[in-house]
């Protein structure tokens, strides 16, 4: 029976987070290590084996994002000590459940191997589908080679959910194979869309850079393109003329931008700067996309930078996000315009410098909203815009809003090439009802209410506190003290905790035209937070607006909600440092599919139109995300603004779901959410399919859009 029975658990010696397993008999064979750690920024540990001869061997220990450890490892030589190093940063580490190890029998080892392997193939969900693609594992191979497959799955899952892949790895995976090139050549014959490009050349240095751009055109697999090289510098004409051939034309007149528009023979027009490069598949991918999306008037792609022949800084962009674009040219290039759209706006304006495309896109939005995005990197930029052109972008934006009374001011933003738009609040100010569900927790509700009174510059508001059965004497006393304040209304609603019910009750018993939902564990930081949220909420195209929330230590708690994260939905940049981030996405206003109800503003008419929060399907979790998606389905925008800034002590009131009934309810709510909103879980238009669904920090995953 020895091969069928596993040994008992072995407990470690723990001192100052140093975890050591010792056994006088030594360790040799197959072992299972289990435990739960609290890890903040690191989810990889190490197993250090100390052999009898004094030498050491280090093994990787995958730890889940939630801190769970469940891993089988093998010790080939007799070892007298096993040391566990859970994380490089001991400051952000704590032990939630003490780790244990036990020696596994042959039977239990294989049972545990298959317990990890088989669900990958028979539990069909988004995470498992991604993992199978990532590790390239087939069922027959997994069954016949359980040991190898176990480690492939364990390390593959850990790599995807905790570490991600590097851009160098991404590039290698994304390279065209010979078979794919042949397939593109074959399919190209069935495509008809042609493209015309303009490359403006200003100075001598542009000639060398121009060669790189032209070379990238000559490598195109799809050949329905033409290039115009334009210059006003007569001294450069002879050098530029050397590029001339049947597909490359030279424009040397002063108004060569207009000449390009008049002479271009193709349906879609674009502009590149000297040094920009296309990938050999670029024009084919765009032509193929347009065949399937005939209604597109403008199309843009993802891009990166190429410095000293090295690709870097990939820009995996969201689908068309006008609020984001108004604050920052996140699109840059590659952009193709339908020719009749460029004709309507009289083409590119030369005086806009490197903001030529941004300016044209702004003006084009007055004629079309059929702006499509191809989530593939199809263009390499040589450099960022020069800072001296920042004013040109600001000029383009001010001209775009010239006859828009809803704009209070437009100025440069806090980061280079960003813009700060302040929308007007109507006069007189709309009356705002700030609805705050609460129960007990004096230290939280008092800090929340006091911060509103002391730090809110907006004056026309009431606070509606929905008391969900407070019993703590200190909290009761505080609520009683507020009852004499004419700005405060206290509603008693003593029911089992159901956030949706509490929110609906509070909103229905409030009087404001604008509703602001706040958690009782938030605290105001920016004095203009309410003006900022109201200025968006009053806009007829906006349904819901959410603020930026920070943890007490200054890290980001909420900067919008991404649907599909962790298989359901989660906050963008959660747990990340509050600084310049990926494409400034936590730093600038933009659209998301959802925002958190911990700080959410909306018009009462929007609340009534969608019927409030869903009390039955989402009593505790995902109610705000579900609400936002129902609002979006009605045609409204969901906007995140970082200029409404507050602290959020997350889970301080209701705590995390730890009890069995709470976990069961949470799983039911997840199931309800997946059933109702699977289309957005599969594709969030304000994220990017090349970014990981298992990370909150916009890290990379496998290239997703490789259909040729």
Order of alpha helices (4+ residues) and beta strands (2+ residues): beta-beta-beta-beta-beta-beta-beta-alpha-alpha-alpha-alpha-alpha-alpha-beta-alpha-beta-alpha-beta-alpha-beta-beta-alpha-beta-beta-alpha-beta-alpha-alpha-beta-alpha-beta-beta-beta-alpha-beta-alpha-beta-alpha-beta-beta-alpha-beta-beta-beta-beta-beta-beta-alpha-alpha-beta-alpha
